[in-house]
Amino acid sequence: MNKFEKKLLNSRMAVLSKDKHMQDYSLSFQLCPFYHAQTLIDSSISFEGLPLPSYHLKDLSGVKLVFDQDECDQFNGCFTINSIHNPVELYQLEFIESRDGFLKAIAKIKIVFEFEQFDDYENLELVISSTVASQIL
């Protein structure tokens, strides 16, 4: 099996949002564009249905959420390449205040390649992090 290069998945920003009709939140790690198979990819790693304690960024500082396998299956995690959706499992999500005073999200994840067109890749475990911005007013 091939290995997808972790170094390609660098997040430039994480965006927190909320559906007006839902109680849970979404967090999307916007990735820096990268080349894969001679194609420029502009993608994200997104999670829907997160049970966060608050939508205020200041309230999330210091929050650490750890999820077991059953809880991982409740979130709709996704990494898209060329319109192909690959499931993403979220095991841990932590919010910390960075040295520059902004909120940073750090997520321990696993991208599951075995279900779609990229099934020749091994599943990929990694930690992704980025400064958080909020779309919630």
C-alpha positions as CSV (number, residue, x, y, z in Angstrom):
1,M,0.0,0.0,0.0
2,N,1.1,3.6,-0.6
3,K,1.4,6.2,2.1
4,F,-0.3,9.6,1.6
5,E,2.3,12.2,2.6
6,K,1.4,13.9,5.9
7,K,3.5,17.0,5.0
8,L,1.0,17.9,2.3
9,L,-1.8,18.5,4.9
10,N,-1.0,21.8,6.4
11,S,-3.8,23.9,7.8
12,R,-3.9,27.6,7.2
13,M,-7.0,28.3,9.3
14,A,-9.7,26.5,11.2
15,V,-13.3,27.9,11.0
16,L,-15.9,27.3,13.7
17,S,-19.5,27.5,12.6
18,K,-23.0,26.5,13.7
19,D,-26.2,25.5,11.9
20,K,-29.0,27.8,13.1
21,H,-31.3,24.7,13.6
22,M,-28.7,22.5,15.3
23,Q,-27.2,22.5,18.8
24,D,-23.9,21.2,17.7
25,Y,-21.0,22.9,15.8
26,S,-18.8,22.4,12.8
27,L,-15.1,22.9,12.6
28,S,-13.3,23.0,9.3
29,F,-9.5,23.0,8.9
30,Q,-8.8,24.9,5.7
31,L,-5.7,23.3,4.1
32,C,-3.0,25.0,2.2
33,P,-3.2,24.1,-1.5
34,F,-1.0,21.2,-2.5
35,Y,-0.2,19.1,-5.5
36,H,-1.4,15.5,-5.7
37,A,-0.9,13.4,-8.8
38,Q,0.1,16.5,-10.8
39,T,-3.2,18.2,-9.8
40,L,-3.5,21.3,-7.5
41,I,-5.8,20.4,-4.6
42,D,-7.5,23.0,-2.5
43,S,-9.4,21.2,0.2
44,S,-10.3,21.0,3.9
45,I,-10.8,18.5,6.7
46,S,-14.2,19.2,8.2
47,F,-16.2,17.9,11.2
48,E,-19.9,18.3,11.8
49,G,-21.9,17.6,14.9
50,L,-19.3,18.6,17.5
51,P,-20.6,18.9,21.1
52,L,-18.7,22.0,22.1
53,P,-19.5,23.7,25.5
54,S,-19.7,27.2,23.9
55,Y,-19.5,29.1,20.7
56,H,-17.5,31.9,22.2
57,L,-13.8,31.4,21.3
58,K,-12.7,32.8,24.7
59,D,-14.7,30.1,26.5
60,L,-13.1,27.3,24.4
61,S,-9.6,28.2,25.6
62,G,-8.3,25.2,27.6
63,V,-11.1,22.8,26.5
64,K,-9.9,19.3,25.7
65,L,-12.3,16.7,24.3
66,V,-11.4,13.1,23.9
67,F,-13.6,10.7,21.9
68,D,-13.7,7.0,22.0
69,Q,-14.4,4.9,18.8
70,D,-18.2,5.0,19.2
71,E,-18.2,8.8,19.6
72,C,-15.9,9.2,16.6
73,D,-18.5,7.5,14.4
74,Q,-21.1,10.2,15.5
75,F,-19.3,13.0,13.8
76,N,-19.4,13.6,10.1
77,G,-15.7,14.0,9.4
78,C,-14.5,14.4,5.8
79,F,-11.4,15.0,3.7
80,T,-12.2,15.7,0.0
81,I,-9.8,15.2,-2.9
82,N,-11.1,15.8,-6.4
83,S,-14.8,15.4,-5.3
84,I,-13.9,12.1,-3.5
85,H,-15.0,12.1,0.1
86,N,-12.8,10.2,2.6
87,P,-14.1,9.7,6.1
88,V,-12.1,11.3,9.0
89,E,-12.2,10.0,12.6
90,L,-11.7,12.6,15.3
91,Y,-10.1,11.2,18.5
92,Q,-9.1,14.3,20.3
93,L,-9.8,18.1,20.0
94,E,-8.1,20.7,22.1
95,F,-8.3,24.4,22.1
96,I,-5.3,26.4,23.5
97,E,-4.3,30.0,23.5
98,S,-1.3,30.5,21.3
99,R,1.7,32.7,22.1
100,D,0.3,35.4,19.8
101,G,-3.0,35.5,21.8
102,F,-5.2,33.7,19.3
103,L,-7.1,30.5,19.9
104,K,-5.6,27.4,18.3
105,A,-7.4,24.1,17.6
106,I,-5.3,20.9,17.7
107,A,-7.0,17.7,16.5
108,K,-5.8,14.1,16.6
109,I,-7.4,12.4,13.6
110,K,-7.3,9.5,11.2
111,I,-8.2,9.8,7.5
112,V,-9.8,6.6,6.3
113,F,-8.9,6.0,2.6
114,E,-10.2,2.4,2.3
115,F,-13.8,3.2,1.1
116,E,-13.3,5.4,-1.9
117,Q,-11.1,5.8,-5.0
118,F,-7.9,6.3,-2.9
119,D,-8.1,2.8,-1.4
120,D,-4.5,2.1,-2.4
121,Y,-3.4,4.4,0.4
122,E,-3.0,3.3,4.0
123,N,-5.2,5.0,6.5
124,L,-3.4,8.1,7.8
125,E,-3.1,9.1,11.5
126,L,-1.9,12.7,12.2
127,V,-2.3,15.8,14.3
128,I,-3.5,18.9,12.6
129,S,-3.6,22.4,14.1
130,S,-4.5,25.9,13.2
131,T,-5.6,29.3,14.5
132,V,-9.5,29.3,14.9
133,A,-11.8,31.9,13.4
134,S,-15.5,31.9,14.0
135,Q,-18.4,32.5,11.6
136,I,-20.9,32.6,14.5
137,L,-22.4,36.0,15.3
